[in-house]
């Protein structure tokens, strides 16, 4: 009976530890870029936005989506699953104006500052219009604090983000023949 009790306790511990690991791994997404992977830790201060990004990544919606707007010293924007898929219906003139088939999300502003490596949700004028697009900061952007939802931060691979092709400064960062997110997966 003692052996059975220890075996049960061990199995319960293993299941709990494995569940914690799985839950923890689900707090990350990995973006494969041409120069290597980028791991983003999603934060719990924007749960609806984090869940949206994970759902779109799990469904393969972000695969082959262009970095349509990239501004030196500021940020790289991507995530337009409607017009930005470079292998299925890519529309360069419309990239950046679309979203996903899911409804827009209410803002989840926090006190997390926009620093190098911060991942924020792109939106239109309406603070409650974020959908699928997001951006990665190359440098601090204090003017964005409290104005855009911070959904996460790059925890590894920022050197690969730094190699994303830049856009035309005269055209608000619009990129001709842009780089893309080759594959986006949930977890590290």
Residue frames as a rotation matrix with the C-alpha (Angstrom) as fourth column:
UNK 1
0.567 0.824 0.000 0.00
0.824 -0.567 0.000 0.00
0.000 0.000 -1.000 0.00
UNK 2
0.396 -0.519 -0.757 2.88
0.190 -0.761 0.621 2.34
-0.898 -0.390 -0.203 0.81
UNK 3
-0.666 -0.661 0.346 4.43
0.424 0.046 0.904 1.73
-0.614 0.749 0.250 -2.62
UNK 4
-0.139 0.727 0.673 1.11
0.971 -0.034 0.237 2.48
0.194 0.686 -0.701 -4.29
UNK 5
0.746 0.402 -0.531 0.75
0.563 -0.806 0.181 5.71
-0.355 -0.434 -0.828 -2.30
UNK 6
-0.040 -0.863 -0.504 4.30
0.083 -0.506 0.859 6.82
-0.996 -0.007 0.092 -3.28
UNK 7
-0.686 -0.160 0.710 3.67
0.675 0.226 0.703 5.91
-0.273 0.961 -0.047 -6.92
UNK 8
0.325 0.894 0.310 0.44
0.934 -0.355 0.047 7.93
0.152 0.274 -0.950 -6.91
UNK 9
0.655 -0.152 -0.740 2.17
0.281 -0.860 0.425 10.90
-0.701 -0.487 -0.521 -5.24
UNK 10
-0.447 -0.894 -0.022 4.99
0.227 -0.137 0.964 10.70
-0.866 0.426 0.264 -7.79
UNK 11
-0.461 0.362 0.810 2.54
0.887 0.144 0.440 10.55
0.042 0.921 -0.388 -10.68
UNK 12
0.654 0.737 -0.172 0.60
0.753 -0.656 0.049 13.50
-0.076 -0.162 -0.984 -9.28
UNK 13
0.281 -0.657 -0.700 3.81
0.130 -0.696 0.706 15.51
-0.951 -0.289 -0.110 -8.87
UNK 14
-0.694 -0.580 0.427 4.90
0.443 0.123 0.888 14.69
-0.568 0.805 0.172 -12.43
UNK 15
-0.057 0.768 0.638 1.51
0.980 -0.078 0.182 15.63
0.189 0.636 -0.749 -13.85
UNK 16
0.782 0.323 -0.533 1.52
0.485 -0.852 0.196 18.91
-0.391 -0.412 -0.823 -11.94
UNK 17
-0.051 -0.896 -0.442 5.09
0.069 -0.444 0.893 19.73
-0.996 0.015 0.084 -12.93
UNK 18
-0.686 -0.155 0.711 4.43
0.675 0.229 0.702 18.81
-0.271 0.961 -0.053 -16.57
UNK 19
0.344 0.896 0.281 1.23
0.933 -0.359 0.002 20.87
0.102 0.261 -0.960 -16.57
UNK 20
0.629 -0.190 -0.754 3.13
0.214 -0.890 0.403 23.86
-0.747 -0.414 -0.520 -15.17
UNK 21
-0.501 -0.865 0.015 5.80
0.197 -0.097 0.976 23.44
-0.843 0.492 0.219 -17.84
UNK 22
-0.431 0.418 0.799 3.19
0.902 0.171 0.397 23.19
0.029 0.892 -0.451 -20.61
UNK 23
0.686 0.703 -0.188 1.35
0.716 -0.698 0.007 26.24
-0.126 -0.139 -0.982 -19.30
UNK 24
0.296 -0.658 -0.692 4.63
0.073 -0.707 0.703 28.12
-0.952 -0.259 -0.161 -19.07
UNK 25
-0.672 -0.572 0.470 5.68
0.464 0.170 0.869 27.11
-0.577 0.803 0.151 -22.60
UNK 26
0.000 0.779 0.627 2.33
0.995 -0.060 0.075 28.40
0.096 0.624 -0.775 -23.89
UNK 27
0.658 0.186 -0.730 3.28
0.398 -0.909 0.128 31.89
-0.639 -0.374 -0.672 -22.69
UNK 28
-0.319 -0.844 -0.432 5.75
-0.193 -0.388 0.901 32.14
-0.928 0.371 -0.039 -25.58
UNK 29
0.924 0.347 0.161 5.66
0.065 0.273 -0.960 32.28
-0.377 0.897 0.230 -29.37
UNK 30
-0.173 -0.982 0.073 8.59
0.225 0.033 0.974 31.67
-0.959 0.185 0.215 -31.68
UNK 31
0.849 0.343 -0.403 8.91
-0.258 -0.397 -0.881 33.48
-0.462 0.851 -0.249 -34.99
UNK 32
0.115 -0.807 0.579 11.25
0.698 0.480 0.531 31.96
-0.706 0.343 0.619 -37.54
UNK 33
0.727 -0.003 -0.686 12.91
-0.367 -0.846 -0.386 34.71
-0.580 0.533 -0.616 -39.59
UNK 34
0.885 -0.409 -0.222 15.36
-0.091 0.315 -0.945 34.36
0.457 0.856 0.241 -42.46
UNK 35
-0.018 -0.965 0.263 18.24
-0.530 -0.214 -0.821 35.00
0.848 -0.154 -0.507 -40.04
UNK 36
-0.821 -0.286 -0.495 17.00
0.184 0.688 -0.702 32.77
0.541 -0.667 -0.512 -37.21
UNK 37
-0.015 0.904 -0.428 14.38
0.799 0.268 0.539 32.43
0.602 -0.334 -0.726 -34.49
UNK 38
-0.674 -0.011 0.738 12.88
-0.365 -0.865 -0.346 35.14
0.642 -0.502 0.579 -32.30
UNK 39
-0.392 0.531 -0.751 11.27
0.787 0.617 0.025 34.07
0.477 -0.581 -0.659 -29.01
UNK 40
-0.497 0.361 0.789 8.62
-0.382 -0.908 0.175 36.37
0.779 -0.214 0.589 -27.56
UNK 41
-0.803 0.295 -0.518 7.32
0.595 0.450 -0.667 36.04
0.036 -0.843 -0.536 -24.02
UNK 42
-0.193 0.839 0.509 3.67
0.213 -0.470 0.856 37.08
0.958 0.273 -0.088 -23.89
UNK 43
-0.951 -0.222 0.216 2.59
-0.134 -0.332 -0.934 38.97
0.278 -0.917 0.286 -20.78
UNK 44
-0.528 0.768 -0.362 -0.40
0.836 0.545 -0.063 38.44
0.148 -0.336 -0.930 -18.53
UNK 45
-0.559 0.318 -0.765 -1.37
0.194 -0.847 -0.494 42.12
-0.806 -0.425 0.412 -18.51
UNK 46
-0.322 0.473 -0.820 -2.89
-0.909 -0.398 0.127 41.73
-0.266 0.786 0.558 -21.98
UNK 47
-0.515 0.044 0.856 -4.56
-0.144 0.980 -0.138 38.30
-0.845 -0.194 -0.498 -21.79
UNK 48
0.586 0.793 0.166 -7.02
0.064 0.158 -0.985 38.80
-0.808 0.588 0.042 -24.67
UNK 49
0.630 -0.431 -0.646 -4.27
-0.774 -0.413 -0.479 40.00
-0.060 0.802 -0.594 -27.01
UNK 50
-0.465 -0.832 0.301 -1.90
-0.811 0.537 0.232 37.20
-0.355 -0.136 -0.925 -25.95
UNK 51
-0.157 0.496 0.854 -4.61
0.073 0.868 -0.491 34.60
-0.985 -0.015 -0.173 -26.56
UNK 52
0.825 0.464 -0.322 -5.33
-0.241 -0.227 -0.944 36.11
-0.511 0.856 -0.075 -30.00
UNK 53
0.179 -0.846 -0.502 -1.68
-0.984 -0.147 -0.102 35.94
0.012 0.512 -0.859 -31.03
UNK 54
-0.633 -0.406 0.659 -1.39
-0.494 0.867 0.059 32.34
-0.596 -0.288 -0.750 -29.79
UNK 55
0.234 0.813 0.534 -4.60
0.087 0.529 -0.844 31.32
-0.968 0.244 0.053 -31.59
UNK 56
0.838 0.047 -0.544 -3.48
-0.499 -0.338 -0.798 32.85
-0.221 0.940 -0.259 -34.89
UNK 57
-0.194 -0.973 -0.128 -0.01
-0.979 0.183 0.094 31.32
-0.068 0.143 -0.987 -34.53
UNK 58
-0.479 0.049 0.876 -1.45
-0.272 0.941 -0.201 27.87
-0.835 -0.335 -0.437 -33.72
UNK 59
0.551 0.782 0.292 -3.70
0.127 0.267 -0.955 28.08
-0.825 0.563 0.048 -36.79
UNK 60
-0.188 -0.733 0.653 -0.74
0.852 0.209 0.480 28.96
-0.489 0.647 0.586 -39.04
UNK 61
0.758 0.621 0.201 -2.25
0.640 -0.647 -0.414 32.35
-0.127 0.442 -0.888 -39.88
UNK 62
0.726 -0.521 -0.448 1.03
-0.315 -0.832 0.457 34.23
-0.611 -0.191 -0.768 -39.29
UNK 63
0.026 -0.757 0.653 3.13
0.505 0.574 0.644 31.97
-0.863 0.313 0.397 -41.51
UNK 64
-0.391 -0.374 0.841 4.64
0.920 -0.123 0.373 33.88
-0.036 0.919 0.392 -44.46
UNK 65
0.746 0.666 0.003 3.17
0.666 -0.746 0.017 37.23
0.014 -0.010 -1.000 -43.36
UNK 66
0.118 -0.716 0.688 5.21
0.623 -0.486 -0.613 40.27
0.773 0.501 0.388 -44.40
UNK 67
-0.143 -0.244 -0.959 6.91
0.782 -0.622 0.041 42.88
-0.607 -0.744 0.280 -42.26
UNK 68
0.282 0.424 0.861 5.06
0.936 -0.319 -0.149 45.53
0.212 0.847 -0.487 -44.26
UNK 69
0.758 -0.036 0.651 6.17
-0.086 -0.995 0.045 48.59
0.647 -0.090 -0.758 -42.26
UNK 70
0.486 -0.702 -0.521 9.70
0.873 0.372 0.314 48.81
-0.027 -0.608 0.794 -40.86
UNK 71
0.829 -0.145 0.540 11.16
-0.047 -0.980 -0.191 52.09
0.558 0.133 -0.819 -39.64
UNK 72
-0.054 -0.965 -0.257 14.84
0.522 0.192 -0.831 52.38
0.851 -0.179 0.493 -38.71
UNK 73
-0.886 -0.415 0.206 15.30
0.033 -0.500 -0.865 53.30
0.462 -0.760 0.457 -35.06
UNK 74
-0.353 0.838 0.416 11.62
-0.928 -0.370 -0.041 52.70
0.119 -0.401 0.908 -34.30
UNK 75
-0.118 0.420 0.900 9.90
-0.468 0.776 -0.423 49.36
-0.876 -0.471 0.105 -35.04
UNK 76
-0.929 -0.046 -0.368 9.05
-0.340 0.503 0.794 46.48
0.149 0.863 -0.483 -37.41
UNK 77
-0.228 0.941 0.251 5.32
-0.741 0.000 -0.671 45.86
-0.631 -0.339 0.697 -37.99
UNK 78
-0.895 0.000 -0.445 3.73
-0.295 0.751 0.591 42.63
0.334 0.661 -0.672 -39.21
UNK 79
-0.852 0.492 0.182 0.71
0.137 0.543 -0.828 40.42
-0.506 -0.680 -0.530 -38.62
UNK 80
-0.194 0.811 -0.552 -1.74
-0.858 -0.413 -0.305 41.45
-0.475 0.414 0.776 -41.36
UNK 81
-0.627 -0.050 0.778 -3.09
0.052 0.993 0.106 37.96
-0.778 0.107 -0.620 -42.02
UNK 82
0.461 0.884 0.073 -5.72
0.217 -0.032 -0.976 39.29
-0.861 0.466 -0.206 -44.44
UNK 83
0.987 -0.046 -0.153 -3.42
-0.159 -0.412 -0.897 41.03
-0.022 0.910 -0.414 -46.96
UNK 84
0.414 -0.908 0.068 0.12
-0.895 -0.393 0.211 40.23
-0.164 -0.149 -0.975 -45.81
UNK 85
0.453 -0.235 0.860 0.49
-0.027 0.961 0.276 36.49
-0.891 -0.148 0.429 -46.56
UNK 86
-0.052 -0.604 -0.795 3.27
-0.816 -0.433 0.383 36.49
-0.576 0.669 -0.470 -49.14
UNK 87
-0.957 -0.272 0.099 2.35
-0.174 0.814 0.554 33.00
-0.231 0.513 -0.827 -50.37
UNK 88
-0.513 0.845 0.151 -1.43
0.858 0.498 0.128 33.31
0.033 0.195 -0.980 -50.43
UNK 89
0.448 0.837 0.313 -3.14
0.848 -0.509 0.147 36.49
0.282 0.200 -0.938 -51.60
UNK 90
-0.271 -0.640 -0.719 -0.40
0.788 -0.576 0.216 39.02
-0.553 -0.508 0.660 -50.80
UNK 91
0.557 0.449 0.698 -1.53
0.731 -0.664 -0.156 42.56
0.394 0.597 -0.699 -51.62
UNK 92
-0.390 -0.881 -0.269 1.41
0.902 -0.307 -0.303 44.92
0.185 -0.361 0.914 -51.04
UNK 93
-0.649 0.163 0.743 -0.68
0.007 -0.975 0.220 48.09
0.761 0.149 0.632 -51.38
UNK 94
0.394 0.893 0.217 -3.22
-0.341 -0.078 0.937 46.86
0.854 -0.443 0.274 -48.82
UNK 95
0.080 -0.419 -0.905 -0.80
0.716 0.655 -0.241 45.16
0.694 -0.629 0.352 -46.39
UNK 96
-0.911 -0.371 -0.183 -1.19
0.377 -0.560 -0.738 46.91
0.170 -0.741 0.650 -43.07
UNK 97
-0.635 0.746 0.203 -4.88
-0.715 -0.666 0.213 47.70
0.294 -0.010 0.956 -43.53
UNK 98
0.164 0.733 -0.660 -6.26
-0.379 0.665 0.644 44.26
0.911 0.144 0.387 -42.73
UNK 99
-0.157 -0.142 0.977 -6.64
-0.978 0.158 -0.134 41.97
-0.135 -0.977 -0.164 -39.78
UNK 100
-0.995 -0.057 0.080 -8.03
-0.052 0.997 0.061 38.51
-0.084 0.057 -0.995 -39.22
UNK 101
-0.423 0.899 -0.116 -11.52
0.089 0.169 0.982 37.04
0.902 0.405 -0.152 -39.47
UNK 102
-0.207 0.283 -0.936 -11.85
0.958 0.254 -0.135 37.50
0.200 -0.925 -0.324 -35.70
UNK 103
0.766 0.564 0.309 -13.36
0.491 -0.823 0.287 40.63
0.416 -0.069 -0.907 -34.08
UNK 104
-0.041 -0.745 0.666 -11.24
-0.123 -0.658 -0.743 43.55
0.991 -0.113 -0.065 -32.92
UNK 105
-0.037 -0.106 -0.994 -10.08
0.867 0.491 -0.084 43.53
0.497 -0.865 0.074 -29.31
UNK 106
0.934 0.293 0.205 -10.65
0.138 -0.824 0.550 46.05
0.330 -0.486 -0.809 -26.50
UNK 107
0.173 -0.918 0.357 -7.47
-0.402 -0.397 -0.825 47.85
0.899 -0.001 -0.437 -25.41
UNK 108
0.839 -0.063 -0.540 -5.51
0.492 0.510 0.705 46.33
0.231 -0.858 0.459 -22.54
UNK 109
0.363 -0.710 0.603 -3.21
-0.235 -0.696 -0.678 49.22
0.902 0.104 -0.420 -21.67
UNK 110
0.720 -0.224 -0.657 -0.71
0.673 0.457 0.582 48.72
0.170 -0.861 0.480 -18.86
UNK 111
0.870 -0.469 -0.154 2.20
-0.336 -0.791 0.511 50.44
-0.362 -0.393 -0.845 -17.17
UNK 112
0.313 -0.779 0.543 4.73
0.641 0.595 0.485 48.36
-0.701 0.197 0.685 -19.14
UNK 113
0.271 -0.251 -0.929 6.94
-0.412 -0.903 0.123 50.80
-0.870 0.350 -0.348 -21.08
UNK 114
0.989 -0.033 0.145 7.80
0.147 0.350 -0.925 50.55
-0.020 0.936 0.351 -24.76
UNK 115
0.305 -0.952 -0.014 11.50
-0.557 -0.190 0.808 49.66
-0.773 -0.238 -0.588 -24.79
UNK 116
-0.303 -0.494 -0.815 13.80
-0.935 0.318 0.155 47.90
0.183 0.809 -0.559 -27.22
UNK 117
-0.950 -0.088 -0.300 12.30
-0.096 0.995 0.013 44.44
0.297 0.041 -0.954 -27.81
UNK 118
-0.550 0.830 0.097 8.80
-0.216 -0.029 -0.976 45.33
-0.807 -0.557 0.196 -26.58
UNK 119
-0.875 0.398 0.276 6.00
0.432 0.383 0.816 43.82
0.219 0.834 -0.507 -28.67
UNK 120
-0.652 0.680 -0.334 2.92
-0.239 -0.603 -0.761 46.02
-0.719 -0.417 0.556 -29.05
UNK 121
-0.167 0.706 0.689 -0.38
0.820 0.487 -0.300 45.59
-0.547 0.515 -0.660 -30.82
UNK 122
-0.992 -0.096 0.080 -0.97
0.125 -0.752 0.648 47.76
-0.002 0.652 0.758 -33.87
UNK 123
-0.155 0.981 -0.116 -4.33
0.807 0.058 -0.588 49.48
-0.570 -0.184 -0.800 -34.16
UNK 124
-0.118 0.240 0.963 -6.22
0.725 -0.643 0.249 52.21
0.679 0.728 -0.098 -36.00
UNK 125
-0.492 -0.034 0.870 -7.28
-0.290 -0.936 -0.200 55.52
0.821 -0.351 0.451 -34.38
UNK 126
0.574 0.774 0.266 -9.78
-0.582 0.158 0.798 53.68
0.576 -0.613 0.542 -32.18
UNK 127
-0.307 -0.750 0.586 -7.92
-0.950 0.205 -0.236 52.28
0.057 -0.629 -0.775 -29.13
UNK 128
-0.036 0.404 0.914 -10.21
-0.447 0.812 -0.376 49.23
-0.894 -0.422 0.151 -29.29
UNK 129
0.754 0.353 -0.554 -9.29
-0.626 0.130 -0.769 48.26
-0.199 0.926 0.319 -32.86
UNK 130
-0.418 -0.908 0.030 -6.31
-0.868 0.409 0.280 45.92
-0.267 0.091 -0.959 -32.42
UNK 131
0.714 0.676 -0.183 -6.82
-0.697 0.661 -0.280 42.63
-0.068 0.327 0.942 -34.23
UNK 132
0.915 -0.380 0.137 -3.87
0.390 0.919 -0.058 40.62
-0.104 0.107 0.989 -35.56
UNK 133
0.473 -0.768 0.432 -1.09
0.256 -0.349 -0.901 43.09
0.843 0.537 0.032 -36.33
UNK 134
0.872 -0.289 -0.394 1.77
0.364 -0.154 0.919 43.72
-0.326 -0.945 -0.029 -33.97
UNK 135
0.672 -0.698 0.249 5.13
-0.188 -0.485 -0.854 45.46
0.716 0.527 -0.457 -33.92
UNK 136
0.569 -0.627 -0.531 8.54
0.822 0.426 0.378 44.90
-0.011 -0.652 0.758 -32.35
UNK 137
0.980 -0.168 -0.104 10.45
-0.151 -0.976 0.155 47.91
-0.127 -0.136 -0.982 -31.07
UNK 138
0.421 -0.905 0.064 14.03
0.548 0.198 -0.812 48.54
0.722 0.377 0.579 -32.26
UNK 139
-0.755 -0.619 0.218 14.43
0.278 -0.603 -0.748 51.31
0.594 -0.504 0.627 -29.67
UNK 140
-0.618 0.546 -0.566 12.51
0.618 -0.107 -0.779 52.88
-0.486 -0.831 -0.271 -26.78
UNK 141
-0.632 0.512 0.582 9.28
0.306 -0.525 0.794 54.67
0.712 0.680 0.175 -27.70
UNK 142
-0.872 0.213 -0.442 8.02
0.416 -0.157 -0.896 56.41
-0.260 -0.964 0.048 -24.58
UNK 143
-0.745 0.597 -0.296 5.42
-0.648 -0.754 0.110 58.32
-0.157 0.274 0.949 -26.61
UNK 144
-0.372 0.600 -0.709 3.57
-0.324 0.631 0.705 54.98
0.870 0.492 -0.040 -27.08
UNK 145
-0.942 -0.073 -0.327 3.29
0.256 0.471 -0.844 54.27
0.216 -0.879 -0.425 -23.33
UNK 146
-0.608 0.769 -0.196 -0.32
0.183 -0.105 -0.977 53.93
-0.772 -0.631 -0.077 -22.26
UNK 147
-0.158 0.516 -0.842 -1.50
-0.816 -0.548 -0.183 54.43
-0.556 0.658 0.508 -25.85
UNK 148
0.101 0.087 -0.991 -0.95
-0.760 0.650 -0.020 50.94
0.643 0.755 0.131 -27.27
UNK 149
0.892 0.269 0.364 -1.33
-0.440 0.701 0.561 47.48
-0.105 -0.661 0.743 -25.75
UNK 150
-0.265 -0.962 -0.067 1.96
-0.955 0.272 -0.120 45.84
0.134 0.032 -0.991 -24.79
UNK 151
0.755 0.609 -0.243 1.53
-0.601 0.791 0.116 42.13
0.262 0.059 0.963 -25.47
UNK 152
0.885 -0.465 -0.028 5.05
0.445 0.824 0.352 40.86
-0.140 -0.324 0.936 -24.83
UNK 153
0.562 -0.786 -0.256 8.80
-0.726 -0.618 0.301 41.19
-0.395 0.017 -0.918 -25.20
UNK 154
0.626 -0.484 -0.611 11.57
-0.286 0.587 -0.758 39.55
0.725 0.649 0.229 -27.18
UNK 155
0.806 -0.348 0.479 13.55
-0.433 0.205 0.878 37.28
-0.403 -0.915 0.014 -24.85
UNK 156
-0.145 -0.913 0.382 15.92
0.137 0.364 0.921 35.88
-0.980 0.186 0.072 -27.48
UNK 157
-0.102 -0.002 0.995 16.74
0.949 0.299 0.098 36.55
-0.297 0.954 -0.029 -31.10
UNK 158
0.649 0.356 -0.672 16.65
0.229 -0.934 -0.274 40.35
-0.725 0.024 -0.688 -31.08
UNK 159
-0.387 -0.854 -0.347 19.76
-0.244 -0.269 0.932 40.25
-0.889 0.446 -0.104 -33.28
UNK 160
-0.686 0.221 0.693 17.55
0.681 0.530 0.505 38.57
-0.256 0.819 -0.514 -35.91
UNK 161
0.496 0.852 -0.168 14.90
0.773 -0.521 -0.363 41.29
-0.397 0.050 -0.917 -35.57
UNK 162
0.229 -0.492 -0.840 17.65
-0.086 -0.870 0.486 43.87
-0.970 -0.039 -0.241 -36.15
UNK 163
-0.783 -0.605 0.144 18.31
0.042 0.181 0.983 42.30
-0.620 0.776 -0.116 -39.58
UNK 164
0.121 0.893 0.433 14.73
0.777 0.186 -0.602 42.75
-0.618 0.409 -0.671 -40.88
UNK 165
-0.528 -0.311 0.790 14.71
0.816 -0.441 0.373 44.75
0.233 0.842 0.487 -44.11
UNK 166
-0.532 0.264 -0.804 13.93
0.342 -0.802 -0.489 48.43
-0.775 -0.535 0.337 -43.50
UNK 167
0.310 0.764 0.566 11.27
0.914 -0.075 -0.399 50.38
-0.262 0.641 -0.722 -45.35
UNK 168
-0.308 -0.312 0.899 11.23
0.695 -0.719 -0.011 53.72
0.649 0.622 0.438 -47.12
UNK 169
-0.654 -0.004 -0.756 11.36
0.652 -0.511 -0.561 56.61
-0.384 -0.860 0.337 -44.64
UNK 170
-0.927 0.279 -0.250 9.61
-0.357 -0.858 0.368 58.86
-0.112 0.430 0.896 -47.17
UNK 171
-0.290 0.845 -0.450 6.73
-0.456 0.292 0.841 56.38
0.841 0.449 0.301 -47.36
UNK 172
0.296 0.450 0.843 6.09
-0.937 -0.035 0.347 55.81
0.186 -0.892 0.411 -43.62
UNK 173
-0.315 -0.579 0.752 8.29
-0.749 0.639 0.178 52.71
-0.583 -0.507 -0.635 -43.53
UNK 174
0.775 0.632 0.002 6.57
-0.474 0.584 -0.659 50.85
-0.418 0.510 0.752 -46.36
UNK 175
-0.203 -0.900 0.387 8.79
-0.422 0.437 0.794 47.96
-0.883 -0.002 -0.469 -47.50
UNK 176
0.474 0.211 -0.855 9.29
-0.875 0.215 -0.433 46.83
0.093 0.953 0.287 -51.09
UNK 177
0.263 -0.307 -0.914 9.96
-0.172 0.918 -0.358 43.06
0.949 0.251 0.189 -51.31
UNK 178
0.289 -0.096 0.953 9.68
-0.903 -0.358 0.238 42.73
0.318 -0.929 -0.190 -47.51
UNK 179
-0.872 -0.461 -0.163 11.02
-0.323 0.794 -0.515 40.12
0.367 -0.396 -0.842 -45.15
UNK 180
0.162 0.973 -0.164 8.43
-0.553 0.227 0.802 37.79
0.818 -0.039 0.575 -43.65
UNK 181
-0.105 -0.063 0.992 7.65
-0.876 0.477 -0.062 35.65
-0.470 -0.876 -0.105 -40.66
UNK 182
-0.633 -0.196 -0.749 8.46
-0.639 0.679 0.362 32.29
0.437 0.708 -0.555 -42.20
UNK 183
-0.078 0.584 -0.808 6.76
0.373 0.769 0.519 30.25
0.925 -0.261 -0.278 -39.45
UNK 184
-0.438 0.022 0.899 5.20
-0.748 -0.564 -0.350 31.22
0.499 -0.826 0.263 -36.11
UNK 185
-0.120 0.335 -0.934 4.61
0.289 0.912 0.290 28.63
0.950 -0.235 -0.206 -33.43
UNK 186
0.682 0.369 0.631 3.34
-0.526 -0.352 0.774 28.63
0.508 -0.860 -0.046 -29.85
UNK 187
0.909 -0.410 -0.066 6.07
0.320 0.589 0.742 27.85
-0.265 -0.696 0.667 -27.32
UNK 188
0.394 -0.863 -0.316 9.84
-0.566 -0.499 0.656 28.23
-0.724 -0.080 -0.685 -27.27
